[in-house]
Every structure is written in structure tokens, then in C-alpha cells.
Amino acid sequence: MSTTTANAAPAMVPHTRTEDAVAIGVGVTLISVGVAFLASAGLLTGGMAGLAFVLHYATGIGFGKLFFALNLPFYWLALRKLGLAFTLKTFAAVALLSVLSELQPQFLQISELQPLYAAITGGLIMGMGFLVLFRHRCSLGGVGIMALYLQDRFGWRAGKVQMAVDCCIVLAALVTVEPLRVLWSVIGAVALNLVLAMNHRPGRYMAV
């Protein structure tokens, strides 16, 4: 047997629809618990979830309802950029998170949670949930899809677009959330992205 043959990478086996469905359920459940941690401490996160938190704190409208509505304009971009399968899975994940976030208080009641602990633990749990979704070619829509579209259309780097939007969300949060809680929220976002940076790197895991 030649060295080339011996060292050849094994053929990738696509995820089945059942595996995708289970993964969406697991990933979204983890993210919903992270969201509950942040909400119990009056914190927020980035992306559409962060904007939904800002509007929730400002208006009192449920996080789940706002999150679902804010994502609606982005599905046509997802369909154009990333295909029908990705769009359907993303829609399912967004809808499930919206429902779980509304029902969460019936299943999980947190009387007191220290904000820094909530930020770090909530961020880590959400990071693991996002990791599960990403590995099954699924997301929670919103800003990430828009960033990919702008990168393709105008050459703007997706990471910088995402960062700019998240900065705007954090600045907007200062209107309704005290600065110290915004700081804790930033720490939570760092914890979330640390999980993704260490575990979702090109070449380390190829999802099909």
C-alpha cells in the first residue's frame, strides 16, 4: 500500500435528515438555556439575539416574538446565498428558539444569578449550541447572513460587518441597560466566540 493511499483522508459521510433534525433540537435547546441565563441577569449578546434583547428590555415584548420577527427579512438572502436546505434548517432553528424562549419560564425558573457568572456560563452554553448548529450547516440567521451577502456583493469582509453591527447593538443597549451589565455581556460574547474559535476552524471538521 502506498504512503499516499495510507494517509488519504476518509470519505466524508453526509449527515442524514434525522441527524440534522436531532442536531437542531440539541443546539437550539442549549442556546435557549444560555439565553435564559443572560435574560435572568438582564444581559444581552450579539447579532439578532442581541437586538431582540435590547428591544425586549425597552418594550417588554417577549424575546422569542421579537427574535422571530427580526429574522424574517433575512431568509431570502439565505436562500440566494446558501441554498434551500440551509434556509429551511435555519428557519426551523429560529422558530424553535423563539418558541422555547417563550416557554422557558415554565420549565426553568432562576431566582438569582450573579451577572458575571451568567455571562460566562451563558456564553459558553450558547457557544456549544451554535457549534452543533454550524456543524450541521445551520444557523440562527440574521446578521451572519447579511454579512455574507454584503461580502459577496460589495467585497466587505463578513467578520468586520458582523463586528460593526454587534458594536452598534452594544451601543444601543446603553440606552436601556446599565454600562456594567453591558460589560458583562461583552465578556459573555467573548466566551461564546472562544468556543467557536477553538472548535469550528477550517480543516478541523468538515460538515456535509
NORLINGI-V284937 format. One record per backbone hydrogen bond with DSSP energy under -1.0 kcal/mol. NH is the residue of the N-H (numbers start at 1). CO is the residue of the C=O. Records with the same first field share a line. If there is no record, write none. Layout:
NH = CO + CO
//
This chain:
6 = 2
7 = 3
20 = 16
21 = 17
22 = 18
23 = 19
24 = 20
25 = 21
26 = 22
27 = 23
28 = 24
29 = 25
30 = 26
31 = 27
32 = 28
33 = 29
34 = 30
35 = 31
36 = 32
37 = 33
38 = 34
39 = 35
40 = 36
42 = 39
43 = 38
50 = 46
51 = 47
52 = 48
53 = 49
54 = 50
55 = 51
56 = 52
57 = 53
58 = 54
59 = 55
60 = 56
66 = 62
67 = 63
68 = 64
69 = 65
70 = 66
71 = 67
74 = 71
75 = 72
78 = 74
79 = 75
80 = 76
81 = 77
82 = 78
87 = 83
88 = 84
89 = 85
90 = 86
91 = 87
92 = 88
93 = 89
94 = 90
95 = 91
96 = 92
97 = 93
98 = 94
99 = 95
100 = 96
101 = 97
102 = 98
103 = 99
104 = 100
106 = 103
107 = 104
108 = 104
118 = 114
119 = 115
120 = 116
121 = 117
122 = 118
123 = 119
124 = 120
125 = 121
126 = 122
127 = 123
128 = 124
129 = 125
130 = 126
131 = 127
132 = 128
133 = 129
134 = 130
135 = 131
136 = 133
137 = 134
138 = 133
146 = 142
147 = 143
148 = 144
149 = 145
150 = 146
151 = 147
152 = 148
153 = 149
154 = 150
155 = 151
156 = 150
161 = 157
162 = 158
163 = 159
164 = 160
165 = 161
166 = 162
167 = 163
168 = 164
169 = 165
170 = 166
171 = 167
172 = 168
173 = 169
175 = 172
176 = 173
177 = 173
182 = 178
183 = 179
184 = 180
185 = 181
186 = 182
187 = 183
188 = 184
189 = 185
190 = 186
191 = 187
192 = 188
193 = 189
194 = 190
195 = 191
196 = 192
197 = 193
198 = 194
199 = 195
200 = 196
204 = 201
//
